[in-house]
Structures are given as structure tokens and as C-alpha cells.
Amino acid sequence: MAICRIFEVEGATLDQYDEVDAKFPENPPGAVLHVAGAATDGSTWWESAEKAEEYMASGVGEAIGAAGIPEPKTTEFEVHNLTDAR
């Protein structure tokens, strides 16, 4: 089942985000859609929770900590529908 994880990261900067993003591929296996913005919050729609956990275990969690990004508040839910209205 597809999931969406929303990360609220109080006090993080876009420079910190870019530092971590530069170390990992833009499209990790299992990621369907990723959004990040100036509010320093982001969300990723994953094919499954297992794919999300595999990515976190690939070293991105350590890179986030090394960049000084605070622990995020994470909300996760099953994706029922996604419509691309372009």
C-alpha cells in the first residue's frame, strides 16, 4: 500500500536540506513523489512503508543528523488517491 510521510522540521534551513539532498539520488527506489519548500517541511509519497524504511537505512538518516537538521515531527498515512492536474 502506498504511504505519504510528512516531515515538519522546526528550525531547519533550505541550505541544510540541499546539503543532504546533494548526497543522495533525486529519485530513491520506491519514492513516487517528493515535495520540499521554504517552510522547511516536506512530504514524500512512497510505494510502501518498507521502501521508505530502506531509504532511511541507506544512510540518509545519518546525513540528516550530520547536517544539523533537528529531528522532524513525522505524520504518515495511507494514500487513497493522487491526482496530477497538470
Secondary structure as the mmCIF struct_conf table of DSSP 4:
data_model
#
loop_
_struct_conf.conf_type_id
_struct_conf.id
_struct_conf.beg_label_comp_id
_struct_conf.beg_label_asym_id
_struct_conf.beg_label_seq_id
_struct_conf.end_label_comp_id
_struct_conf.end_label_asym_id
_struct_conf.end_label_seq_id
STRN STRN1 ILE A 3 GLU A 8
TURN_TY1_P TURN_TY1_P1 GLU A 10 GLY A 11
HELX_RH_AL_P HELX_RH_AL_P1 LEU A 14 ASP A 21
TURN_TY1_P TURN_TY1_P2 ALA A 22 LYS A 23
BEND BEND1 PHE A 24 PHE A 24
BEND BEND2 GLU A 26 ASN A 27
TURN_TY1_P TURN_TY1_P3 PRO A 29 GLY A 30
STRN STRN2 ALA A 31 ALA A 36
TURN_TY1_P TURN_TY1_P4 ALA A 38 ALA A 39
BEND BEND3 THR A 40 THR A 40
STRN STRN3 ASP A 41 TRP A 46
BEND BEND4 GLU A 47 GLU A 47
HELX_RH_AL_P HELX_RH_AL_P2 ALA A 49 TYR A 55
HELX_RH_PI_P HELX_RH_PI_P1 MET A 56 VAL A 60
HELX_RH_AL_P HELX_RH_AL_P3 GLY A 61 ALA A 66
TURN_TY1_P TURN_TY1_P5 ALA A 67 GLY A 68
HELX_LH_PP_P HELX_LH_PP_P1 ILE A 69 PRO A 72
STRN STRN4 LYS A 73 GLU A 78
#
